């Protein structure tokens, strides 16, 4: 730990693993800027031969696993089960139980604990970070944490703005900044996505465009930005600025969320975007829409369908302009059919989202000290 403060960054490969425990156990986690809790699938087995290595965390195999006491102030930072047992602060083994739910009703529950995490630093050395708080999940249910979209992962690395997130816990040691590149999942073999905790990105940082990060006291976890306008093929759509604002109840606004797949736009803007794209696209509309999508096109016999798709442009506060390629918002849903991967949200009860498909191929930097988000279409070569 002596040399830790001299390091400028540490790496965790979002397409690979997080090394947790002593000796380290490697587990694949989903990097999620839209939640706070770090959690892994756990097993309390004694004879663990029935479990394959690197699919679940074995607390009994780690010398540094330490369950949090229910009376510990750390326990108050994580939501507890609805029917939680009353905490007995005089009992040594009164552990902290958590239950963490996601927007679609998926949840994880288990023991809240601390562990040692091993990261590779920019100098090539390993940094051992002690007492990283995380959830040891024994009950996991719901599509977003166990279905096909979870893509074989073994937990979630919450990177939100709350005190228990991985970014918050490690940020104080690595400059309160993190960045990542999410690569195109459709390529085979898929290129490596990566996450950098600290000051990274090399020369690509000089090419970053910045927009201020906003706060919403009603939803302190999320990274809000101000979306000012949307253009289709260079023509700015006539959308009233109030459509993008956070209202007095904390609804509305726009968040950047690596844990959400699709993009979402406030309904008034969504209807205008989809109508304009439909008019400008130079491909035949599919005979039937894929369930869940409002605009699909037939790409049969077209070698490069992106050439015939309208270009979207998003202007953020501060003059930063985000121009993703069509493959970031048109996805193949079935053979010879691609659909617009943007959906509608009611701004009176939700918010617009720049999801992970829209972010693919861009370097994103979350600078929490300077309260700004940087992005660039360059700089996604492995650091």
N, C-alpha and C positions, 0 to 999 in steps of 0.2 A: 504493500500500500504506500510505501514511502515515495515511490516515483509516480504515483497515480496522478497527482496534480500537475505534473509536467506534460501529461499526454493531452492532445487536443481533441481526440475523437476515439470512439470505439465502434466496432462493427457488429451487427447482428444481421444475418442473412435472412430476409423475410421469406425466401424460397428454400431455406435450409433449416437451421435449428437455433435454439437457445440452449446454452449449457448451464444446467442448474444442479446444485448439490455438490457434495464432496464425498467420493470422487464425482466428477461432473457426469450428468446424464443429459444426452442431447435429445431435444424435442422440437418438432416443427410447430411454430405458432403463427397465427394470423395477426398481422400488424393492423391495429384498428385505431384511427384517430378520433373515432366517434364514441369511444367508451374509455373507462378509467382502469378497470380491474385487470391485473395480470393474473391469469389462472391456467392451470394445466390439469389434464386428466391424471388422477391418482389411483393407486391401488394399495390397500393395506395388507396385501398378501405376505405371508411368511415364506411359503414355498412358491416362488414366483415363476416357476418353469412353464406355467401355462400361458404367460404373457410374453410376447415378443419384445426384445429390447427396442428402445427408441419409439415405443408406442404409448407408453404410460410412465408416469413418474412413480418411483418406489421410495417413499419417505424412509422406510426402514433400512434402505441401503445407503443412506446419506448420514454422515456424522455431524452435519451442520443444520439439519432440519430442526426447526424450533416452532412448535405451535404457539400462537398468540393467546394469552390469557384473556378471558372475556371481560376482565376488569381493566385491561390495558387500554390506554387512550387510543392506541392504534385500532382497536376493535370498533371504536365508534365511527371510524372513517369508512366502514364497509356496511352495506345493508344486511340486516340479519333476517333469519327466517320469520315468517308470519307467526308461527307457533313456537317461538324460541323458548328454551328452558330459562328460568330465572337464573341470573348469574350469581354464583356463590363466590365472593371474592376471597373467602378464607380457604377454599379448596385449591390445591396445587394443580389439579387436572381439569379445572373448569375452562375448557378451551373455547375459543371464539368461533362460532359458527356463522357462516355467511350464506346469503341467497341473492344472486345477482341476476336481474332480468333484462332482456333486450326488447326492443320495440315490437318485434313480431311475437312476443310471448316466450321465446326460447329462454332457458335459464341454466345456470350452473350453481350448485350448492356444495358445501363441504366445510373444510377447516381453513381458517385464515391463519397464515404462518409466515415465517421469515426464513430465507435461505441465502446461501452464497451463490452468486452468478459469476460465470467466467466469460469475459469478453476479450477479443483480440484488439489491441490498440494500434494506433497508426505507426508505431515504431516496430510492430511485429511481436512485441511482448504480450503476455497475458495479464489482464487486470482481474483481481479477485474482489468482487464487490460484496461485502458482507451485509447481512440483515436486509435484503430486498424483500419487501412484503408482497405476498401473492396468495391466491386462492388455490387450495389443494382440492380439486373437484372430484367428489365421489358420485354425485348425481348430475347428469347432463342430459338435457332434453330440448327438443325443438329443432326445426329445420336449419336455422342459421348457425347452429353450433354442432350439428351432428349429421346434416344431410349432405347431398352431393356438392353444394356450394362451399362446404367446409373443406373440401378437396384434400381429405386425408390428414388434416392438421390435428394437433393434440392439445390445443388450447388457444388462448387469445392473449396478445400483448397489447393491453390498453395503453394508448399514447395520448389520451385526452388531457385536459387542463386541471383535472382534480389531483389532490395530494397523493393518492395511491397509485397513480399511473406510472408506467415505466419511465416515461419522459420526465415526470416530476421528480421521481426518486433519484434518477441518474443525472438529470439535468443540472442539478446544483454542483455535481462533480465534473461535468463536461461542458460548461458554458451555457446551459439552459437553451440548447438548440439541438434540433435533429433534422435530418433530411432523408429522403428515400427516392428510389426509382422503381416504379412498377412496370415490368416489361410485358410485352404482348403475349398473353396466355395462349393465343391460337397457333403460335409457331411451334414447330416440332423439330428437335427438342426445344422446349421453352427456354429462353435466355434467363439468366439469373437476375432476380430482383434483389435489392439490398436496402438496408437501413443503416444510417450512420448516426450515432449519438455524439453530438459535439460539432465542432467546426470542421466541415468536410466539403467535398465537391471540387477541390482543387481550382484550376483555372476557370471551371464552369461558373463559379460564383460571380465572376465579373460580368457574366452574360445574364444574370438573373433579373427578372422584372419583379418589382415589389408592389404589394398592396397592403394596407393596414389590416391587422387583425382586430376584430371587434369583440366585445364581451356582451353577454346576455345574462344578467343575474338570475333569470328564471331557468336557464340551461347552461350552467357554468362549465360543463364538460367540453362543449363543442368549440371548434375554431370557426368563428363567423367572419365573413368578408362581405364587402358591399358590392353587389352586382349592379352596374349602372345601365347597361344596355346589351341587347343581343342583335346581331346582324346576320343576315342570310345572303350569301354571295355579295357582300359588301354593302348591302342596303340595310340601314338601321331600322328596326321595327318600332312602330309607334306604341310604346308601352309606358304607361304612366309611372313615374318614379316611385309612387307610393306602393306599387306592387311588390317592390323589393325590400321594403322597410320592415324592421322589427317593431311590432305594435306594443302598446302599453302593457299587454298581458304576456309579452315574451314570444308571441307567435310570429311567423314570417321570417324574413331574412334568408341568408344563404350560408351553408356550411360546407367545408371541405372534409369529406369522410372517406377514408380508405377502406372502411369496413362495409360500405354500401356498394353494391355492384353497379346498379343503373344510376342515371342522373334523373333528378326531379326538378321540375320548374313550377312555380306558382301558377295556378290554373289560368288566369287571364293571359299570361305570357305564353303558356304552353299551347293554348288553342291557336294563338297567332303564329307561333313557331311551326306547329305541325301543318297548318293550312298553307303557310308560305313554302315550306319544304315540299309539300305535295305538289304545289304548282311548278316549282323549279326543278324537280328531279327529272332526269332524262332516261328513266327506266320504267318499264311497265309495272303498274300496281299489281300485287299478287292477287290471285283469284280469291283466296281466303286469307284473312289475317290470322297470324299465330296468336292463340289465346294470351291475353295480357298486354298485347301491343296494338296500337292504333294505326300504324303506318308500316306496311311491309311491301317490298318490291321483289319482282322476279328477276334473278340475275343469271338465269340459264343461258349458257353460251357466251357469257360476257367474261373475258379474261381479267379485266381490271375494272370492276364496277365502281370503284371509288372515283374514277374519272368522270362519271356521270352523276355524281351526288353533289348536292349543294354544300358549300362551305359555311360552317357556323363560326361566328366570332363573338367572344364574350369580353366586354369591357368592364374592368373593375375600378374601384376608387384608386386615385393616385396615377391614373393613366396607363396601368398595366393592362395589356391586351392578350387574351388567351385564345389561340387559334388551333384547336385540336384537329388532327386529320380525320376524314370520314370514318376510318376503321374504329375510331374511338367512340362513335355514336351510332354506327350501323353495325349490327352483329348478325351472324348467321344463326337462325333459329331452327331451320330445317333445310334439307337439301334444296339448293337453288333459290332459297328465300332469305333475304336479309331484312331486318326490322329496325326502326328507329328506337334506340335504347334510351329513350327519354320518356318519363311518365309524368302525369299531372299530380299536383298536391294542392290541397286547400290551404292557402296561406293563413286562414283564420284558426287552423288547428295544427299546422305543421310548418315546414320550411323547405326551401329549395336546397338541392344537394348536388355538389360536384362529386360524383362517385368514382370508384376505382377504374372503371372502364374509360371514363373521360380523362383520367390522369395518366393513362399508359404512355410510356415513352418520354415522359417529362420528369426532370429533376424538380422536386418540391422541397423547399427549406422552410421549416417552422422556427422562426426566431422569436422566442418567447420574451426575452429581455427587451428587445426593441419593438415587440408587438407588431410583427409584420410577417407576411407570407411571401416567399420568393419562388419563382418557377421559371423554367427554361426548357425548350425542346432539345437542348444540347447538354451534355454532361452526364449521360446515363451509361457511359463506359464504366466498367468496374473500377473502383478507386484503387 
